[in-house]
Amino acid sequence: MISFNNMFRNKARYLYDILSNLKQCTFDELKERTHFSDVDLCFALCSLIKVNKIYQKKIDDVIVYGVA
């Protein structure tokens, strides 16, 4: 059985790989590309932001994410 930590770590890695190939993405764009649930995407984003791998910023009332 896969632990929750490994599952989220794998999802965060997958998300980071996607963001590495793109300049910036919105939450909806990332959700469409990853096919993650809202909760899984939020956990993956938060874990990457926490370790300064990605950034989150607001551009013209839209939140975008990119590789730091």
HELIX and SHEET records of a PDB file:
HELIX    1   1 PHE A    4  SER A   20  1                                  17    
HELIX    2   2 PHE A   27  THR A   34  1                                   8    
HELIX    3   3 ASP A   38  LYS A   50  1                                  13    
SHEET    1   A 3 CYS A  25  THR A  26  0                                        
SHEET    2   A 3 VAL A  62  VAL A  67 -1                                        
SHEET    3   A 3 ILE A  54  ILE A  59 -1                                        
END                                                                             
